[in-house]
Amino acid sequence: MDHQKQFSPVPHVVIFPLPLQGPVNCMLKLAELFCLYDLTVTFINTDHIQGRLRSCSDVESRFEKYSNFRFQTIPDGLPEDNPRTGDEIVKLLEFMEVVSKPIFRELVTSGPLGHTSEKPVTCIVGDGIFSFAVDIAKEIGVPLVYFDTISPCGLWTYICLPKLIEAKEFPFQGDDLDAPVTSVQEMECRMRRRDLPSFYRVCKIDDPLIQMVLNEDQHLPLAQALIFNTFDDLDRGTISLMRTLGPKVYAIGPLHTHLKTRLAATNAQPASSQSLWKEDKSCIDWLDMQPNRSVIYVSIGSLATMTMCKQMEIWHGLVNSGTRFLWVQRPGSIVGLEKGIEIPEELAKATEERGCIVSWAPQEEVLAHRGIGGFLTHNGWNSTLESVVEGVPMIGWPYFVDQQVNSRYLSEVWKLGLDMKDTCDRVIIEKMVRDLMELKRGEFLQRADEMAKLAKLSVSEGPVNCMLKLAELFCFYDLQVTFLNTDYIQHRLLKYTDISGRFKQYSKRFRFETVPDGLPEDSPRTGEQLGELLDAMEAVSLPLFREIVRSGVVTCIIADGAFSFAVEVGGEFGVPVMYFDTISPCGLWSFLCANKLIESGDFPFKDNDLDAPVTSVPGMEGFLRRRDLPNFFRTSSQNDPIIQRVLKEEQQMRQSHGLIFNSFEDLEGPILSQLKTITSNVYAIGPLHTHKMTRLTAASNNNSSSNSANSIWKENKDCISWLDKQPAKSVIYVSIGSLALMAKEQFLEIWHGLANSGVRFLWVQRPGSIKALDDKTRIPKELYQATIERGCIVNWAPQEEVLAHHAIGGFLTHSGWNSTLESIVEGVPMICWPYFADQQVNSRYVGDVWKFGLDMKDTCDREIVEKMVRDVMEERKNEFLQNVDCMAKLAKASVSEGGSSYNALNRLIDDIKLMSMETS
């Protein structure tokens, strides 16, 4: 550890993969990503691997452009003519322990990578199987990161081997491979003996491979971190379990897509092949001539072997299925064939019309080809991920290591194809190929396409709550930000959140300023006081705001749309103003059409028929009723103060430099187009809570900023522990937000409706939200007693965390815009009971345009509540879940690199910088 003080401050990572095609391929991608971030990288290959890379790829010349990268080679101890197939792995590892380990140790201690060198190693990234790396890293005082290039679910079965032994589930008692395995956490209900790694079928604990796994189990927790080539949406449960081991866990895959994304972002040349086999690209020309999704690709990877008998069974199955196929026959992969005639002549002749056989293929390019509709695979982890990314369903025919587990997950967990393990019969192959390519094609393609979108997303990148998220994004991109809060709001933020600690990291470019709002301290500041609040602020806060702008250091003002005075102040001092209306675009558009409503005679309403259609709001003519307009339109006079404020807001917005919205194109594209008639600069940058998390997570290992709350109410996190005990999708969450109020009678009707529905519920009862209830009894005793078995009541909840919880199946909401967006992002259907402002419009969109749930506006009857809860949670559950889940994926796509909101935020930041130059 004494050497640590002598280390260069320049990070120097030594990467040492297991010398096989899959791990080397994977770690080379990680190495290139490190190089893009200016880390110094030394990549240790065996002589054999480096020789094959040199002869079969251009990887050496490719990495020449990175002056911070170099290859270092060492022997593996095996004779050059050793085939190094899967059957030889134990021998390879034994020889490396004897031959490679001492050389590696010398390299990083006293050799060219040691502490006396110009750039000594500061971190070791090694394959998880290299248990010796722990001692060597400790000896030289550097952190060790294990990168297990197999699947997390496969590795987890390794880690659970001691539990299997303790439970007497290993060694197997008897020959029944379909016997369930119950001692692998997270897999209890789906794992059979045959789904465990193939080497678990040995009959002794002292088998060399079993001992190797037990040794790896002991050493993995000693590393400082674990890296996995996967992504949360695919392996969330297993990744969570990995975090219980102790080291930090980084899921950074799919690596091949991650690298492509980063290279494209820097306009760099795309990654080239890193194959240890010479690729035959003639198969791409053949694929170009095939119909879309018509070809099944067949490959068993770089290590697996098969007998000639099995090869013939696969051939007969493919031919009998009538499907086109592209078949990779790696030299030496068929046991029992003489060298030079690995591809039987009769196979080539029989498939000449609809088959293509090559010795090796550019697999990533093949799987991305429009002609490919399925993949018969050994389920090696690289192959599985590449297929997932391209949305190609699979037939899993595993060989060894993690592949048995992967094929089970493929069929039973991810539902991306079929598991054909432990059989190689022409009849079964024919049936599975037909199922995959014809009979169940739509089902598998839909599921595979959904997961492909999530894979690509994984590598991309109320008003105060919303604007704080925007402020943090601005700080992250080096804009100077002053955040103006009222004294009341700032006090509550400091009391109930870690807001000051969170923004401390931006201390050089962020500061809070506070002004009084003009209301007495004991004002409840609910929705009913909104008009009073705005009037008070115009009298008290406006002069102070003017003084801040007068200081001369402000180059752009971003204000809530309700502050029409912002344009006047900005104009007075030559500072451009943008409005960030944190309500929905559809809600704001209905505000801005007030003049049209007056001119057409739609407003004021001429009678009490709230179901009468409204036809003068462009884009909403076919579905809008009077009751769907903001509630203040129900006034009988256009001289009403709020109506006058709305009319003024339209005039001021037309004078602004742009409008910012917490929404995204796929959700509100038509309305956003309408809003461009107000100002050409419209920036839809939402969902902001997801956007912030995506950007900050992509750029930093410090996730603290993305996880803390902006709430001005004290959150009760006990409800999360309660949710943890509930079944999936079984709980309806009930909350009417931070401003809405309800009468005691309405409160009791909702209670009766929930109780009569028989559904579990989590109910937020904000202090002061129920009129005519004594503060000391705001949760009525009878409600608490009646729902003690299946209800949970709290004063305030961490809503984003609640909606993301697996137990939540629905949301009875006031349809505030933040709540609506948060529900959409997490794929939670809604029952809408709107209160004011944009909420009436939002609820109409949820129920009749987006079809994410039901609109319960203007009623609060126990029978209707009961029926709607049952509809959302039971009767129409699948319909609503499917609709909102599709939009959830689009929401996340919008804030990923290249997505509409991602690009809009980049444009907004660029425009603000340009304004700063023009005003300076």
Secondary structure, 3 states (H helix, E strand, C coil): CHHHHHCCCCCEEEEECCCCHHHHHHHHHHHHHHHHCCCEEEEEEEHHHHHHHHHHCCHHHHHCCCCCEEEEEECCCCCCCCCCCHHHHHHHHHHHHHHHHHHHHHHHHCCCCCCCCCCCCCEEEECCCCCHHHHHHHHHCCCEEEEECCCHHHHHHHHCHHHHHHCCCCCCCCCCCCCECCCCCCCCCCCEHHHCCHHHHCCCCCCHHHHHHHHHHHHHHHCCEEEECCCHHHHHHHHHHHHHHCCEEEECCCHHHHHHHHHHHCCCCCCCCCCCCCCCCHHHHHHHCCCCCCEEEEECCCCCCEEHHHHHHHHHHHHHHCCEEEEECCCCCEECCCCCCCCCHHHHHHCCCCEEEECCCCHHHHHCCCCEEEEEECCCHHHHHHHHHCCCCEEECCCCCCHHHHHHHHHHHCCCEEECCCCCCHHHHHHHHHHHHHHCHHHHHHHHHHHHHHHHHHCCCCHHHHHHHHHHHHHHCCCCEEEEEEHHHHHHHHHHCCHHHHHHHHCCCEEEEEECCCCCCCCCCCHHHHHHHHHHHHHHHHHHHHHHHHCCCCCCEEEECCCCHHHHHHHHHCCCEEEEECCCHHHHHHHHCHHHHHHHCCCCCCCCCCCCECCCCCCCCCCCEHHHCCHHHHCCCCCCHHHHHHHHHHHHHHCCCEEEECCCHHHHHHHHHHHCCCCCCEEECCCHHHHHHHHHHHHCCCCHHHHCCCCCCCCCCHHHHHHHCCCCCCEEEEECCCCCCEEHHHHHHHHHHHHHHCCEEEEECCCCCEECCCHHHCCCHHHHHHCCCCEEEECCCCHHHHHCCCCEEEEEECCCHHHHHHHHHCCCCEEECCCCCCHHHHHHHHHHHCCCEEECCCCCCHHHHHHHHHHHHHHCHHHHHHHHHHHHHHHHHHCCCCCHHHHHHHHHHHHHHHHHHHHC
